[in-house]
Amino acid sequence: MTRAVSPLGLRDSRRFDVTLAGDANLDILLYGLPENLPPEHELLAGGMAIRPGGSAAITAHNLAALGNSVGLITTAAGDVLGKLCQAELGEAGVDLSRCVPVQQVQTGVTVLLQHEHRRHMFTYPGATFHLAYGDLDLGYLTDARHFHMASYYLQHALTPQIPELFANLKQAGLTISLDPNDDPAQQWDRCILEALPFVDLLMPNEREACLLAAEPDLDKAIAKLRTLVPLLVVKRGIDGASAFRGSQSWHAAAHPVQSIDAVGAGDSFNAGFLHAWLRGWSIEQSLVCGNLAGAWSTTASGGTLAFRDPVSLGALKAALKESCIGNHSLEHA
């Protein structure tokens, strides 16, 4: 396995660039459905796709596809759906050697109904709820320069001990990023604030930022969150992405593409941003890389397919390399 790359481009003694713990599920996407879904009607979709899903899995897959050494600890139900997801992760280069077998539970599934202007999402969390702190191989997770946590509110067995996990990772010298994702229960438990002191990089979207901060106004939410973490990155969809560190702020415009769907776009942004940030690229360049990767993922169905096609992946890598040299679409505030 390729050794981790330090920000200076030198080989690091640690095994991985990034380790993750979290959800690896399957996404089933149905396209061409009407905006309204009347009950008791057989509605026909115009297209269908089955892709690896789960925020941690998509981020891990796309980080590995970009050339990073990645290890993921997730639950493994052992069913057909789980094996399909793990096979695609393995093909991308994600190490799954510390997966946690679980019994009498199925792999999680999200069914996404893609309409012209919006989508419906239905999730069976399955094995995701069963990943516990005691299942984690801390030696494995700390054999990396960076740790990324996604889907905070889906980690039901793990959530109470995420602050303890983060504390141990920090003690081992890792940097930590957190993408909270959505809270399906819409409770937005404030215990997440106990984990934030250990977080180097917080990566919500606009809606999540407001709910995390308990502030309906985005500017007020950003003002609150930027005091809690060293670096705050807010994903803003078609409006690009913004970053905040102390009194400094940056913004990068979105990268225009012909989109198929936005499934996993935020996770792909995370992969692109971390790919650049861990190499010591500037925050401006990292934002551009995040936007590129997020946009690229929307050009094919699901969150990983655009990173599996060799031609598409090659074009993305070339664009990322160019963004390292310089980009004039940045705005510094």
Buried (B, 14 or more C-beta within 10 A) or exposed (E): EEBBBBEEEEEBEBBBBBBBBBBBBBBBBBBBBEEEEEEEEEEEEEEEBBBBBBBBBBBBBBBBBBBBBBBBBBBBBBBEBBEBBBEBBBEBBBBBEBBBEBEEBBBBBBBBBBBEEEBEEEBBBBBBBBBBBEBBBEEBBBBBBBBBBBBBBBBBBBBBBBBEBBBBBBEBEBBBBBBBBBBEEEEBEEEBEEBBEBBBBBBBBBEBBBBBBEBEEBEEBBEBBBEBBEBBBBBBBEEBBBBBBEEEBBBBBBBEBEEBBBBBBBBBBBBBBBBBBBBEBBBBBBBBBBBBBBBBBBBBBBBBBBBBEEEBBEBBBEBBEEBBEEBEBBEEE
